[in-house]
Amino acid sequence: MYFKISALIFLLLIHIAVSADTITVACSPWKPHYYSENGVIKGTGYEIAKVVMEQAKIDTRFVVQPWKRVYESGLKKSNYMIACLGRIAKRENSFHWIGPITKTTYYNFYKLKTSRITLESHKDILKYKVGVMRGSLTHDFIKEMSHKKIQDVSKAEQLIRLLKKGRVDFILEATNVIENESKLANINPEIFQMALKGYGISINMALGKSTPLPVVQAIQQAYKTLQTEGKIILP
């Protein structure tokens, strides 16, 4: 009897905690997974996050913001979920992880097709200037290599323009970002080519540690339920 009452109280507390909160779900522009078009948020990752929050029955506000703001807000703010966070060892204990929104995403080094530079290993990249998104996992990756020639920018479109203008020798990005951001910048993506493989990573939804645990558990359970029912299809 005591166990049943305790369980009911626990469920009631979860319901109260979840009902009282509105979660902000955010990502930087990342086509085709999460982006804004004519003021409407779209993308495969957005759709997964949306159905998960609906399953959890939590009021949600979806936003597109610069990556540095997204990451720092995810770390510091309560009830703020990052919809597109790379799961790496450095971040593992800083977030509550919900679940992936894509299959493994690969980040590689790209150069101008006209460049004569060739790379055999990650060690070779240390001699050249590399462009990355500021505060991103690509930024962390290149810094962990003790690379000194880094050009960091706040938007993926800026990376594309830097490489096109020859202000960096390489950029480190995902293939779909190269293709989509090139088109958005009216640049032919065919002028770029992959020079060296970087790494693969799982991109997840995650909440900062200051978010109330009942809220976290409700969202985690919603994701698991949808996954079990086959309603989450990773692109």
N, C-alpha and C positions, 0 to 999 in steps of 0.2 A: 504494500500500500504506500509506504514511504517513497519507494523508488518511483512509483507511478506519479505521485504528486510532484516529486522533484523534477521528473522528466517534463511534466506539464508546465511547471514554473519556468524551466529552462527554455522551452519552446515559446512560452509567452514573452519571456525577456528578449529572445531573438526577434520576435514579431514587433515588439515595442521599439527595440533599437533600430531595426531596419526601417520601420514605418516612419520614424522621426527624422530620417536622413535623406538627403539628396546627394547622389554621387555625381561628381564631374568626371567624365571619361574623355581623355585627351590623347592626341598624337600630333606630331608635326606632319606637314603635307607629305604623303607617301603613296603615290598613285601606283597601282590600282587598289591598294589596301585600305587607305584612309585619307580622304582629301575633301576639300570643299569646292563645289562648282556652282557658280551663280548663287552663292549663299546657302546651298544645300550640301550637307555632308553625305558622302557616298563611300563606297569601297567594300571589298570583301571582309576586311577586318572590322569595319564599322558594323556591317550586318551581323557578324558573329557576336560582337560586343552588345549590340542592340537586343538580340534574341536572348542572350544570357541574362541581361538586366531585366527583361520582361519576365523571364522564367523566375527570377528571384523576387519579382514584384517590388522593385525599388525604383523610385523616381530618379531619372537620370538626365543630366545635361551634357550633351556632346559638343566638344569644341576642337578646333584646329589651332594650334599655337606653335611658336618657334621651339625647336627641340630643347634648347637649354632651359627654357621656362618649364617645359613639360617635365623634364627629368628632375629639376630642382623642386618643383611643386610636388611631384610624386614622392620624393624623399621626405619633404617637410610637412606637407599638408594632410590633414585627416579627410577621409572621404573623397580622395582624388585618385582616380585609376588611370594608369598609363595603358593605353590599348596596344602599344607596339614596342615592348621592351625586350631587348636581347638578353637572354638568360646566360650569364657568364658567372664564373666563380666569385669575382669581385663584388657582384651585386646580390649574390644568393641570400645572404642574411639580412639584407636591407629592405626586402620587400616580402609581402605575402603573394605567392604566385597562384594565379587562377587557372591558366591553361593557354596553349598556343593558339595563334590565329592564322598561322601559315605552316606549311611543311618547312623543312630546313631551308633557310635563306642563305645564299652564298654571296660573300663580298670578295671582290677581286680588284687587282690593280689594272687600271686602264691607261692607255696612252693615245696620242694622235697616231693614226694609221701611217702617217708620213714620217714618224719618228724612227730613227735608226737604232735607238737604244734597245738592247735585249737584256732580259733578266733570266738568270738561272735559278736563283733562290732568293729568299727574303733578305738575306744578307746583302745582296746586290743593291737593294732599294735604298740602303743607307747613304749611297753616294748622290742621290737625286732628291729634288724637291717634290714633296707629296702633298696634295690637297685632301682635306677631310672635313667632315661636318663637326663643328665645334661642340665638345661635350658628349659626342656620340661614342658608341663602342668601337667604331673605326678609329676615332681619335685616341681612345685608350689603347687599342691594339698597336698603333704606330708608336705611341710613347713608350710602351712596354718593350719595344725593340731598341730603345735608347736612340731613337731617330731625332736628329737635330734640325733637319730642314723641313719643317711642317708649316703649311699655310692652312689655317683653320677659318672656316666661314660659317655663317648661320643658316644658309639655305642651299639645298642641293643644286638649284639652278645656277648659283654662283660658282659651284664647283665645275659645272659644265663649261661655263664661260671662261673660267681661269685656264682650263686645259686647252680650249679652243684657241685662246690668245697666246698660249705658250708661256704663261706665267708660272705654271708648275709643269713638271715632267710627267707626273702620274697623279691620278686620283684613286682613292680606295672607296669603292661603292658597290652596291648590288646591281646586277644586270638590268632588272626592270626599272631601277631609278635612272640609269643611263639613258635607256630608251625613252621613258616617259618625260623626263626633265628636258631632254634634248628637243623633243617635239614642242613642249611648252615654251621653250626659248627660241623656237623657229630655227633650230640647228639640226642638220642632218646627222642622225646617230651613226651613220655609216662612216663618218670621218674618224671614229674612235674604234679601238680594238683592245681586247683583253691581252695584257702583257704577262700576267702571272696570277696564279690562283692565290687567294688570301685564306679564307676560312669559312666554315659553315656554322650557322647559329640557329637556335630556336627562338622565334619571336613570340612573346607572350603578353597577356594581360596581367597586370600586377598592381597591387595596392601598397601604399606605404605602411610602415609598422605602427603609425599613430592612429590608423583607422580602427574603430571598435571591432573586436574579434567576432561578435555575433554577425556583423555586417559582412565581414570577410568570409565567414563560414557559409552564410546564405548564398553568396555569389559563387563560392567554390562548389557548393552542392548543386547549384543551378547548372553550372558548366558540366559537371559529372553526369547529371541527369540527361541533359541534351546529348552529350557524347554517347552515353549508353543507348539512347534511343536512336542513334544514327542521324541526329539532326544538325550536327556540326561537321561540315565537310571542309577540310583544310585545302586551300588552293596551293 
